[in-house]
Amino acid sequence: MYDALCAGASGFLLKDVTAEQLFHAVRVVAAGDALLAPTVNRRLISEFARQRPRTDSSRAAGLATLTPRETQVLRLVADGLSNLEIAARFTVTEETVKTHVSRILAKLGLRDRTQAVITAYETGLVVPGSREPG
């Protein structure tokens, strides 16, 4: 799973998903978002911790180009929050969050939210087992 995501996969589902869940996942990925089965999040974080993040210095330097709000948004994306949940957290519109996410992806040269999550962990912005304060 880790290798597939690092290679550019936009999501990961388990074999036992329903047809409805699969259709939803295809729509999410086609819209440019990423999707991970909720049950794989813990395994993915454990894999990050086990492999010791490989820091890409250009991506780590790219983090310095993010505004403080973009950095907060990236942390929340890495924590698995949706755009709507992030918007509620900051009392802004979902469109504002989408703009932040788009700028994060552009500044870091990433394709989607999955790559953003990987970058957040690999650069040490987010540490496995840590949580953004509620």
MIKOL-706382 format. One line per 3 residues: number of its first residue (from 1); their letters; for each residue y, z, x of N, C-alpha, C, O, CB. Coordinates in steps of 0.1 Angstrom, whole numbers, plus 5000, padded with zeros to 4 digits. Atoms other than C-alpha are relative to their C-alpha. Glycine has a CB too. Example, Ala and Ser with C-alpha at 12.3 -4.5 7.8 and 13.67 -1.06 7.14 Angstrom:
<atoms>
1	as	4988:5000:5009:4955:5078:5123:5012:5000:5009:5012:5007:5019:5000:5012:4990; 4989:5000:4991:4989:5071:5137:5011:5008:4992:5022:5009:4997:5005:4986:5004 .
</atoms>
This chain:
<atoms>
1	myd	4988:5000:5008:5000:5000:5000:5013:5000:5009:5022:4992:5007:5000:5012:4991; 4989:4999:4991:5024:5010:5028:5003:4986:5006:5014:4981:5007:4998:5011:5010; 4998:5013:4993:5018:4977:5047:5005:4990:4991:5013:4981:4994:4987:4996:5006 .
4	alc	4995:5010:5010:5022:4956:5015:5014:5002:4997:5022:4992:4996:4991:5002:4988; 4986:4998:5003:5055:4972:5007:5009:4997:5012:5020:4991:5011:5003:5015:4997; 4993:5004:4988:5067:4968:5043:5001:4985:5002:5010:4980:5007:4994:5007:5013 .
7	aga	5000:5014:4999:5057:4932:5042:5008:4993:4989:5009:4981:4989:4985:4995:4999; 4991:5007:5010:5079:4926:5012:4996:5001:4985:5002:4996:4977:5002:4987:5003; 5004:4999:5014:5059:4935:4981:5011:5008:4992:5017:5017:4997:4987:5008:4999 .
10	sgf	4989:4994:5008:5083:4945:4952:4994:5011:4991:5001:5017:4983:5007:4990:4992; 5005:4990:5008:5059:4969:4936:4985:5002:5003:4979:4995:5011:5002:4997:4985; 5014:4996:4998:5025:4985:4934:4995:5007:4988:5001:5017:4983:4998:5009:5013 .
13	llk	5006:4994:5012:5003:4992:4904:4985:5003:5003:4979:4997:5012:5002:4991:4988; 5015:4997:4999:4968:5007:4901:4993:4991:4991:4998:4985:4981:4997:5015:4997; 5009:5009:5008:4939:4987:4886:4999:5004:4986:4997:4995:4977:4986:5000:5006 .
16	dvt	5002:4996:5013:4938:5008:4855:5012:4999:4991:5012:5005:4980:4995:5014:5000; 4988:5001:5009:4972:4998:4841:4996:4992:4988:4987:4983:4988:5011:4993:5007; 5002:5008:5013:4973:4985:4805:5007:4987:5002:5016:4985:5010:5005:5008:4988 .
19	aeq	4993:5013:5001:4983:4950:4797:5015:5001:4998:5023:4994:5004:4994:4991:4989; 4986:4997:5003:5016:4963:4783:5007:5004:5013:5018:5000:5016:5001:5010:4989; 4994:4995:4988:5023:4981:4816:5001:4989:5010:5012:4988:5017:4992:5012:5006 .
22	lfh	4999:5011:4991:5015:4950:4836:5011:4990:4996:5019:4986:5005:4986:4993:5000; 4989:5009:5004:5038:4928:4815:5014:5006:5003:5023:4999:5007:4999:4998:4985; 4987:4993:4997:5066:4954:4819:5003:4999:5015:5014:4996:5019:4999:5015:4995 .
25	avr	4999:5000:4985:5060:4955:4857:5005:4986:5004:5014:4985:5012:4987:5004:5007; 4996:5014:4996:5063:4917:4859:5015:4998:4996:5022:4991:5003:4991:4990:4992; 4986:5001:5004:5096:4918:4839:5009:5007:5009:5020:5002:5013:5001:5005:4985 .
28	vva	4991:4992:4991:5110:4945:4861:5002:4993:5013:5013:4992:5018:4994:5014:5002; 4999:5006:4987:5102:4927:4893:5007:4986:4999:5015:4983:5008:4985:4997:5006; 4993:5013:5002:5114:4893:4879:5015:5003:4999:5023:4994:5002:4994:4993:4987 .
31	agd	4986:4996:5002:5147:4911:4871:5006:5004:5013:5018:5006:5014:5002:5010:4990; 4995:4997:4987:5150:4919:4908:4999:5015:5004:5003:5019:5015:5015:4997:5001; 5003:4986:4997:5140:4956:4906:4986:5001:5007:4979:4991:5008:5002:5009:4988 .
34	all	5013:4997:4994:5110:4972:4922:4993:5010:4991:5000:5017:4983:5001:5005:5014; 5008:4991:5008:5082:4992:4906:4988:5005:5007:4981:4998:5013:4996:4993:4987; 5011:4993:4995:5058:5017:4918:4993:5008:4989:5000:5015:4981:5003:5009:5012 .
37	apt	5007:4992:5009:5031:5033:4897:5004:5015:5003:5003:5019:5015:4984:4998:5000; 4996:4986:4997:5043:5070:4893:4989:5008:5008:4993:5016:5016:5003:5007:4987; 5011:4993:4993:5009:5082:4906:4999:4997:5014:4992:5004:5022:4987:4998:4993 .
40	vnr	5001:5004:4986:5013:5064:4939:5012:5006:5009:5011:5005:5021:4999:4985:5002; 4988:4995:4992:5047:5080:4949:4996:5011:5010:5000:5010:5021:5010:5006:4990; 5004:4989:4991:5031:5111:4964:4992:4994:5012:4994:4998:5023:4991:5011:4993 .
43	rli	5008:5006:4989:5006:5090:4984:5009:4992:5009:5007:4992:5021:4989:4990:4994; 4991:5008:4992:5034:5067:4996:5008:5009:5009:5009:5006:5021:5009:4992:4991; 4992:4990:4992:5055:5097:5008:4991:5006:5011:4995:5007:5022:5006:5011:4991 .
46	sef	5009:4995:4990:5024:5111:5025:4997:4990:5011:4996:4994:5023:4987:5004:4993; 5002:5011:4990:5018:5078:5043:5012:4999:5009:5010:4998:5021:4997:4987:4993; 4988:5000:4991:5054:5078:5055:5000:5012:5010:5002:5010:5022:5013:5001:4991 .
49	arq	5000:4988:4992:5050:5113:5068:4989:4999:5011:4991:5002:5023:4997:5013:4992; 5011:5001:4990:5017:5105:5085:5003:4990:5011:5000:4992:5022:4987:4995:4993; 4997:5011:4990:5029:5073:5102:5012:5003:5009:5015:4995:5018:5002:4987:4993 .
52	rpr	4988:4997:4993:5060:5089:5116:5009:4988:4999:5006:4977:5005:4997:5004:5015; 4991:5012:5002:5089:5066:5107:5003:4993:5012:5007:4999:5023:5013:5004:4993; 4995:5008:4989:5096:5037:5130:5014:4997:4997:5018:4989:4988:4991:4986:5001 .
55	tds	4986:5002:5002:5133:5037:5133:5004:4986:5005:5002:4983:5017:5008:5011:5007; 4994:5013:4997:5149:5003:5132:5015:5003:5003:5022:5006:4994:4998:4989:4989; 4987:4995:4996:5181:5009:5151:5011:4992:4992:5022:4997:4989:5002:4998:5015 .
58	sra	4990:5008:5007:5199:4980:5133:5002:5006:4986:5013:5006:4980:4997:4985:5000; 5000:4994:5014:5190:4995:5099:5007:5014:5001:5015:5018:4992:4986:5001:4994; 4993:4987:4999:5200:5030:5111:5015:4999:5002:5022:5006:4996:4993:5008:5012 .
61	agl	4986:5002:4998:5233:5017:5123:5006:4995:4987:5018:4998:4984:5002:4989:5011; 4995:5005:5012:5237:4999:5090:5003:5011:4990:5012:5009:4982:4989:4991:4993; 4997:4989:5009:5236:5032:5072:5014:5005:5002:5021:5010:4992:4990:5012:5003 .
64	atl	4987:4996:4997:5269:5040:5089:5010:4991:4992:5022:4995:4990:5003:4999:5015; 4990:5008:5008:5285:5011:5069:5000:5003:4986:5009:4998:4978:4995:4985:5002; 5000:4996:5014:5276:5027:5036:5011:5010:4997:5014:5018:5006:4987:5006:4996 .
67	tpr	4990:4990:5004:5303:5046:5017:4992:5013:4997:4980:5013:4995:5008:4995:4988; 5007:4987:5003:5295:5083:5010:4993:4998:4986:4982:5003:4985:5010:5011:4999; 5007:5002:5013:5287:5073:4973:4988:4991:5002:4978:4994:4995:5010:4994:4990 .
70	etq	5012:5009:4998:5264:5045:4984:4989:5007:5007:4977:5005:5004:5004:4988:5009; 5010:4992:4993:5246:5069:5007:4993:5010:4990:4981:5011:4990:5006:5008:5011; 5005:4992:5010:5242:5093:4978:4990:4992:4990:4980:4997:4987:5011:5007:4991 .
73	vlr	5008:5008:5009:5229:5065:4956:4987:4996:5007:4976:4996:5000:5008:4987:4996; 5012:5003:4992:5204:5054:4983:4990:5011:5000:4978:5010:4998:5004:4995:5014; 5008:4988:5000:5191:5089:4985:4993:5002:4986:4981:5005:4986:5007:5013:5003 .
76	lva	5005:4999:5014:5186:5090:4947:4990:4989:4997:4980:4991:4990:5011:5001:4990; 5010:5011:5001:5169:5056:4947:4987:5003:5007:4976:5002:5001:5006:4987:5005; 5012:4997:4992:5145:5068:4974:4993:5012:4993:4981:5013:4995:5004:5004:5014 .
79	dgl	5006:4989:5007:5139:5099:4952:4993:4995:4987:4987:5003:4980:5010:5011:4997; 5007:5006:5012:5127:5075:4924:5008:5000:4988:5003:4997:4977:4988:5008:4998; 4992:5000:5012:5156:5078:4900:5004:4985:4997:5006:4977:5005:5013:5008:5002 .
82	snl	4996:5013:5006:5164:5048:4878:5016:4999:5001:5023:5008:5003:4995:4997:4986; 4986:5001:5001:5199:5033:4876:5006:5008:4989:5017:5014:4991:5003:4985:4998; 4995:4992:5011:5204:5050:4843:5000:5015:5003:5010:5021:5000:4991:4997:4987 .
85	eia	5000:4986:4996:5194:5084:4857:5011:5003:5010:5017:5013:5010:4986:5003:5006; 4990:4998:4990:5217:5079:4887:5014:5000:4993:5023:5008:4996:4999:4989:5011; 4987:5001:5007:5246:5069:4863:5003:5013:4993:5014:5018:4993:4999:4988:4990 .
88	arf	4998:4987:5007:5240:5101:4843:5004:5011:5010:5012:5019:5007:4988:5004:4992; 4998:4990:4989:5240:5122:4875:5015:4999:5004:5021:5010:5006:4991:4998:5012; 4986:5001:4994:5274:5108:4886:5011:4998:4989:5022:4996:4991:5001:4989:5009 .
91	tvt	4991:5002:5011:5289:5103:4851:5007:4987:5001:5020:4986:5000:5010:5011:4998; 4995:5013:4999:5294:5066:4856:4992:4990:4992:4981:4995:4987:5001:4995:5015; 5008:5010:5008:5281:5034:4839:4989:4995:5009:4989:4996:5021:5009:4989:4995 .
94	eet	5012:5005:4994:5248:5019:4847:5004:4988:5009:4999:4985:5019:4989:4996:4990; 4995:5011:4993:5267:4988:4858:5006:5004:5014:5005:4997:5024:5011:4992:4992; 4994:4995:4988:5286:5008:4884:4989:5003:5010:4990:5000:5022:5008:5013:4998 .
97	vkt	5011:4997:4992:5253:5020:4898:4993:4987:5005:4990:4986:5017:4989:5009:4993; 5006:5013:4996:5239:4985:4899:5009:4993:5011:5004:4987:5020:4999:4990:4988; 4991:5005:4990:5270:4975:4919:4998:5007:5013:4997:5001:5024:5015:5001:4995 .
100	hvs	5003:4992:4987:5264:5003:4944:4987:4995:5006:4986:4993:5018:4999:5015:4997; 5013:5004:4995:5227:4993:4947:5001:4986:5006:4996:4983:5017:4989:5000:4989; 4998:5014:4995:5237:4956:4952:5007:5000:5014:5003:4993:5023:5008:4991:4990 .
103	ril	4992:4999:4988:5262:4966:4979:4991:5006:5011:4992:5002:5023:5012:5008:4998; 5009:4994:4991:5236:4988:4996:4990:4990:5006:4988:4988:5018:4992:5012:4994; 5009:5010:4996:5211:4960:4997:5006:4989:5009:5001:4985:5019:4994:4993:4987 .
106	akl	4993:5010:4992:5236:4935:5010:5004:5006:5014:5002:4999:5024:5013:4995:4993; 4995:4995:4987:5250:4958:5037:4988:5003:5010:4989:5001:5022:5007:5014:4998; 5011:4997:4992:5215:4967:5049:4990:4988:5002:4980:4989:5009:4992:5012:4994 .
109	glr	5008:5012:4999:5201:4932:5046:4986:5001:4994:4976:4997:4999:4998:4996:5014; 5013:4998:5007:5174:4942:5021:4999:4991:4988:5009:4987:4982:4999:5015:4996; 5002:5008:5011:5158:4923:4993:5000:5007:4987:5004:5002:4977:4987:4993:5002 .
112	drt	5001:4993:5013:5151:4950:4967:5000:5015:5002:5001:5020:5014:4987:4995:4993; 5000:4985:4999:5149:4987:4959:4988:5005:5008:4990:5016:5014:5000:5006:4986; 5011:4996:4993:5115:4990:4974:5003:5001:5015:5000:5010:5022:4987:4991:4998 .
115	qav	4996:5000:4986:5128:4980:5008:5011:5010:5003:5011:5016:5014:5005:4986:5004; 4990:4990:4998:5157:5003:5003:4994:5014:5002:4998:5022:5010:5010:5001:4988; 5007:4988:4999:5133:5032:4998:4994:5002:5013:4995:5012:5020:4989:5002:4988 .
118	ita	5006:5000:4987:5114:5023:5029:5010:5003:5011:5008:5011:5020:4992:4986:5002; 4989:4998:4990:5146:5021:5049:5005:5014:5000:5008:5020:5010:5012:4990:4997; 4995:4986:5001:5158:5055:5036:4990:5009:5007:4995:5018:5014:5001:5004:4985 .
121	yet	5009:4992:4993:5126:5070:5049:4999:4997:5015:4998:5006:5023:4986:4999:4993; 5002:5003:4986:5122:5051:5081:5012:5003:5009:5010:5006:5021:4998:4985:5001; 4988:4997:4992:5158:5058:5092:5002:5015:5000:5011:5020:5007:5012:4993:4994 .
124	glv	4998:4986:5000:5154:5095:5084:5011:5005:4990:5014:5017:4990:5003:5005:5013; 4990:4996:5010:5181:5095:5056:4993:5009:4990:4999:5018:4985:5006:4987:4993; 5008:4992:5009:5154:5109:5034:4987:5005:5007:4981:4997:5014:4996:4993:4986 .
127	vpg	5011:4994:4993:5127:5132:5047:4989:5003:4990:4991:5009:4980:5003:5013:5008; 5011:4997:5010:5092:5133:5030:5000:5015:4996:5001:5024:5005:4987:4996:5006; 5001:4986:5005:5090:5164:5008:5014:5006:4997:5014:5016:4990:4994:5009:5010 .
130	sre	4987:4994:5003:5128:5169:5006:5004:4994:4986:4999:4983:4983:5010:4996:5011; 4995:5004:5013:5146:5165:4973:5015:5001:5000:5021:5010:5005:4994:5008:4988; 4985:5000:5002:5182:5156:4965:5003:5012:4990:4997:5013:4980:5006:4987:4994 .
133	pg	4997:4989:5009:5198:5187:4949:5003:4995:4986:5010:4985:4984:5012:5008:5005; 4999:5004:5014:5197:5186:4911:5013:5000:4994:5014:4997:4982:4991:5007:4993 .
</atoms>
